Amino acid sequence: MDKYLFFTLLLINVLSFFLFKIDKKNSIIGKRRVSELALCFVTLIGGTIGSLMSMQIYRHKIRKKSFIFKIVMIIAIQCSLLFFLVDRI
């Protein structure tokens, strides 16, 4: 894997992890939340591992079935895209 791609994905996953953490913290103290669109977008662009880790560690959004469905769909899209691209290379 190209080192730039690796570090870009690492940065996106760290960002994803902390966005979920911030959203959880803000939900507890009643501050402005991070939108679900932003959380899904950062997951879609490569932050899947960071999102899933943060969801498990902070127990955030794990009971919201509509959000879990969105994350599962994003993972399915990513797997399909990866399968398609690997087959073409």
Z-matrix of the N, CA and C atoms (Angstrom, degrees):
N
C 1 1.450
C 2 1.527 1 107.97
N 3 1.286 2 115.05 1 137.26
C 4 1.449 3 121.74 2 177.94
C 5 1.526 4 109.24 3 -60.55
N 6 1.345 5 116.75 4 137.01
C 7 1.468 6 119.52 5 -175.91
C 8 1.524 7 111.86 6 -64.62
N 9 1.339 8 118.61 7 -30.45
C 10 1.465 9 120.60 8 177.97
C 11 1.517 10 111.03 9 -68.95
N 12 1.315 11 116.61 10 -39.93
C 13 1.460 12 121.25 11 176.39
C 14 1.521 13 110.24 12 -63.87
N 15 1.322 14 116.14 13 -43.53
C 16 1.463 15 121.11 14 179.14
C 17 1.525 16 111.26 15 -58.96
N 18 1.329 17 117.05 16 -50.11
C 19 1.465 18 120.32 17 -178.00
C 20 1.530 19 112.07 18 -69.91
N 21 1.326 20 117.18 19 -31.18
C 22 1.463 21 120.00 20 175.36
C 23 1.519 22 110.42 21 -65.42
N 24 1.327 23 117.24 22 -46.67
C 25 1.462 24 120.79 23 178.24
C 26 1.531 25 111.33 24 -65.14
N 27 1.319 26 117.17 25 -37.02
C 28 1.457 27 120.74 26 176.65
C 29 1.527 28 110.22 27 -62.01
N 30 1.319 29 117.14 28 -45.82
C 31 1.456 30 121.74 29 179.30
C 32 1.530 31 111.46 30 -62.86
N 33 1.321 32 117.14 31 -42.99
C 34 1.465 33 120.93 32 179.08
C 35 1.529 34 110.44 33 -63.14
N 36 1.328 35 117.60 34 -40.05
C 37 1.460 36 120.46 35 179.93
C 38 1.520 37 112.06 36 -69.77
N 39 1.319 38 117.77 37 -36.72
C 40 1.470 39 120.84 38 175.40
C 41 1.523 40 109.41 39 -65.02
N 42 1.332 41 116.81 40 -43.75
C 43 1.463 42 121.31 41 177.05
C 44 1.529 43 110.65 42 -60.03
N 45 1.312 44 116.73 43 -45.26
C 46 1.458 45 121.74 44 179.23
C 47 1.527 46 110.93 45 -60.29
N 48 1.319 47 116.03 46 -46.41
C 49 1.459 48 120.92 47 179.85
C 50 1.525 49 110.85 48 -57.01
N 51 1.327 50 116.49 49 -47.17
C 52 1.459 51 120.02 50 -176.85
C 53 1.528 52 112.76 51 -74.47
N 54 1.327 53 118.68 52 -29.18
C 55 1.464 54 119.74 53 174.62
C 56 1.525 55 111.08 54 -64.00
N 57 1.316 56 116.92 55 -42.17
C 58 1.459 57 120.09 56 176.67
C 59 1.523 58 110.85 57 -65.54
N 60 1.333 59 116.51 58 -39.88
C 61 1.464 60 120.57 59 178.42
C 62 1.533 61 110.51 60 -62.93
N 63 1.325 62 117.01 61 -45.11
C 64 1.465 63 121.63 62 179.30
C 65 1.524 64 110.54 63 -62.75
N 66 1.343 65 116.64 64 -42.19
C 67 1.455 66 120.21 65 179.49
C 68 1.524 67 110.44 66 -62.51
N 69 1.313 68 117.76 67 -41.90
C 70 1.471 69 121.34 68 178.55
C 71 1.525 70 110.10 69 -62.85
N 72 1.326 71 116.66 70 -46.80
C 73 1.465 72 120.85 71 -179.94
C 74 1.525 73 110.57 72 -60.74
N 75 1.334 74 116.65 73 -45.62
C 76 1.464 75 120.61 74 -179.54
C 77 1.522 76 111.89 75 -66.33
N 78 1.311 77 117.68 76 -31.67
C 79 1.464 78 119.70 77 178.05
C 80 1.527 79 110.71 78 -68.29
N 81 1.305 80 116.75 79 -33.23
C 82 1.465 81 121.00 80 -179.92
C 83 1.528 82 111.21 81 -72.40
N 84 1.337 83 116.55 82 -42.72
C 85 1.468 84 119.38 83 -174.66
C 86 1.528 85 112.96 84 -93.91
N 87 1.325 86 117.61 85 -0.68
C 88 1.455 87 120.98 86 174.79
C 89 1.519 88 115.21 87 80.81
N 90 1.317 89 117.28 88 21.60
C 91 1.466 90 120.50 89 176.78
C 92 1.523 91 110.03 90 -88.86
N 93 1.330 92 114.38 91 176.73
C 94 1.465 93 120.95 92 179.41
C 95 1.524 94 109.73 93 -61.44
N 96 1.342 95 115.12 94 133.34
C 97 1.462 96 121.91 95 -175.33
C 98 1.516 97 111.57 96 -91.70
N 99 1.327 98 115.23 97 160.48
C 100 1.460 99 122.28 98 170.62
C 101 1.522 100 105.95 99 -79.41
N 102 1.325 101 117.18 100 133.36
C 103 1.465 102 119.78 101 -176.36
C 104 1.528 103 111.19 102 -68.04
N 105 1.329 104 114.91 103 151.91
C 106 1.464 105 119.56 104 176.10
C 107 1.522 106 110.74 105 -62.90
N 108 1.327 107 116.31 106 -32.45
C 109 1.462 108 120.34 107 177.89
C 110 1.527 109 110.29 108 -61.36
N 111 1.325 110 117.03 109 -43.15
C 112 1.465 111 120.84 110 179.01
C 113 1.527 112 110.76 111 -65.92
N 114 1.332 113 116.58 112 -41.78
C 115 1.469 114 120.23 113 179.16
C 116 1.526 115 110.76 114 -64.38
N 117 1.325 116 116.57 115 -42.36
C 118 1.470 117 119.69 116 178.71
C 119 1.525 118 111.23 117 -68.80
N 120 1.329 119 117.46 118 -38.15
C 121 1.459 120 120.15 119 -178.98
C 122 1.523 121 111.57 120 -64.06
N 123 1.336 122 116.61 121 -45.93
C 124 1.465 123 118.82 122 -179.35
C 125 1.533 124 110.45 123 -66.29
N 126 1.316 125 116.92 124 -30.21
C 127 1.467 126 120.49 125 174.34
C 128 1.524 127 109.94 126 -68.29
N 129 1.318 128 116.62 127 -44.35
C 130 1.464 129 121.96 128 -178.40
C 131 1.524 130 112.67 129 -61.84
N 132 1.319 131 118.07 130 -39.65
C 133 1.473 132 120.08 131 -175.96
C 134 1.527 133 113.46 132 -81.58
N 135 1.336 134 116.94 133 6.34
C 136 1.459 135 118.81 134 173.43
C 137 1.507 136 115.38 135 129.40
N 138 1.327 137 117.87 136 3.35
C 139 1.458 138 120.59 137 -177.96
C 140 1.511 139 114.41 138 -94.17
N 141 1.307 140 117.10 139 28.46
C 142 1.460 141 121.57 140 -175.07
C 143 1.526 142 112.00 141 -61.77
N 144 1.307 143 117.48 142 -46.46
C 145 1.468 144 120.46 143 -177.81
C 146 1.530 145 110.49 144 -64.44
N 147 1.321 146 116.84 145 -44.41
C 148 1.466 147 120.64 146 177.99
C 149 1.515 148 111.74 147 -62.78
N 150 1.320 149 116.88 148 -39.93
C 151 1.465 150 121.13 149 179.14
C 152 1.524 151 110.88 150 -64.16
N 153 1.322 152 116.72 151 -49.85
C 154 1.461 153 120.53 152 -178.19
C 155 1.523 154 111.88 153 -64.07
N 156 1.325 155 116.47 154 -39.91
C 157 1.467 156 119.61 155 178.15
C 158 1.526 157 110.71 156 -63.07
N 159 1.316 158 116.72 157 -46.26
C 160 1.454 159 120.99 158 -178.64
C 161 1.528 160 111.27 159 -65.80
N 162 1.325 161 116.49 160 -38.98
C 163 1.462 162 119.62 161 178.11
C 164 1.525 163 110.59 162 -61.08
N 165 1.320 164 117.25 163 -39.54
C 166 1.465 165 120.64 164 -179.45
C 167 1.531 166 112.07 165 -75.65
N 168 1.313 167 117.29 166 -44.40
C 169 1.469 168 120.82 167 -177.19
C 170 1.521 169 111.40 168 -65.41
N 171 1.337 170 117.00 169 -46.03
C 172 1.459 171 121.02 170 -176.20
C 173 1.527 172 113.07 171 -95.40
N 174 1.348 173 116.96 172 2.03
C 175 1.462 174 122.27 173 -179.84
C 176 1.526 175 110.56 174 51.62
N 177 1.323 176 114.95 175 47.28
C 178 1.458 177 121.07 176 -174.09
C 179 1.514 178 111.37 177 -109.15
N 180 1.320 179 116.29 178 129.03
C 181 1.465 180 125.13 179 177.32
C 182 1.524 181 112.68 180 64.11
N 183 1.317 182 117.57 181 21.45
C 184 1.465 183 119.48 182 -178.11
C 185 1.522 184 112.34 183 -85.56
N 186 1.322 185 118.04 184 -14.24
C 187 1.467 186 121.25 185 178.41
C 188 1.520 187 112.30 186 -99.87
N 189 1.319 188 117.08 187 -7.80
C 190 1.461 189 121.01 188 -178.04
C 191 1.530 190 109.02 189 -88.85
N 192 1.312 191 115.11 190 99.79
C 193 1.469 192 120.77 191 -173.25
C 194 1.529 193 113.04 192 -61.21
N 195 1.319 194 117.66 193 -36.24
C 196 1.466 195 119.39 194 -179.72
C 197 1.531 196 110.86 195 -65.96
N 198 1.318 197 117.25 196 -36.19
C 199 1.462 198 120.28 197 178.63
C 200 1.529 199 110.66 198 -72.10
N 201 1.323 200 116.61 199 -42.69
C 202 1.470 201 120.72 200 177.45
C 203 1.525 202 109.63 201 -58.85
N 204 1.337 203 117.60 202 -41.43
C 205 1.459 204 121.77 203 177.96
C 206 1.534 205 110.29 204 -59.79
N 207 1.329 206 117.18 205 -43.44
C 208 1.466 207 120.92 206 179.05
C 209 1.526 208 111.03 207 -61.93
N 210 1.323 209 116.79 208 -43.25
C 211 1.468 210 120.67 209 179.88
C 212 1.531 211 110.26 210 -65.16
N 213 1.314 212 117.32 211 -42.29
C 214 1.474 213 120.77 212 178.32
C 215 1.524 214 110.26 213 -62.71
N 216 1.316 215 117.56 214 -40.66
C 217 1.468 216 120.75 215 177.91
C 218 1.529 217 111.09 216 -64.72
N 219 1.325 218 117.08 217 -39.68
C 220 1.469 219 120.53 218 177.26
C 221 1.521 220 109.97 219 -62.51
N 222 1.323 221 117.09 220 -43.86
C 223 1.466 222 120.86 221 178.94
C 224 1.528 223 110.13 222 -63.24
N 225 1.326 224 117.76 223 -40.19
C 226 1.470 225 121.10 224 178.26
C 227 1.525 226 110.71 225 -63.67
N 228 1.318 227 116.78 226 -41.36
C 229 1.472 228 120.84 227 177.45
C 230 1.523 229 110.26 228 -63.18
N 231 1.331 230 116.43 229 -44.43
C 232 1.466 231 120.14 230 -179.50
C 233 1.526 232 111.03 231 -64.01
N 234 1.323 233 117.26 232 -42.48
C 235 1.467 234 120.26 233 178.99
C 236 1.524 235 111.16 234 -64.63
N 237 1.328 236 116.80 235 -42.01
C 238 1.461 237 120.79 236 178.11
C 239 1.520 238 111.37 237 -62.80
N 240 1.312 239 115.78 238 -43.73
C 241 1.465 240 120.59 239 178.96
C 242 1.527 241 110.61 240 -64.30
N 243 1.318 242 116.25 241 -43.47
C 244 1.459 243 120.09 242 178.59
C 245 1.527 244 110.67 243 -62.58
N 246 1.324 245 117.35 244 -44.05
C 247 1.453 246 121.23 245 177.98
C 248 1.521 247 110.99 246 -60.75
N 249 1.329 248 116.40 247 -42.55
C 250 1.463 249 121.56 248 179.18
C 251 1.529 250 110.97 249 -63.85
N 252 1.324 251 117.36 250 -44.81
C 253 1.464 252 121.23 251 -177.74
C 254 1.515 253 112.75 252 -70.23
N 255 1.327 254 116.97 253 -40.16
C 256 1.470 255 120.30 254 179.34
C 257 1.512 256 109.76 255 -64.63
N 258 1.312 257 116.95 256 -37.61
C 259 1.455 258 121.28 257 179.84
C 260 1.534 259 110.99 258 -66.13
N 261 1.324 260 117.57 259 -27.37
C 262 1.464 261 122.33 260 -176.01
C 263 1.542 262 112.86 261 -88.21
N 264 1.297 263 116.68 262 -17.68
C 265 1.486 264 118.64 263 -175.78
C 266 1.501 265 111.44 264 -88.22
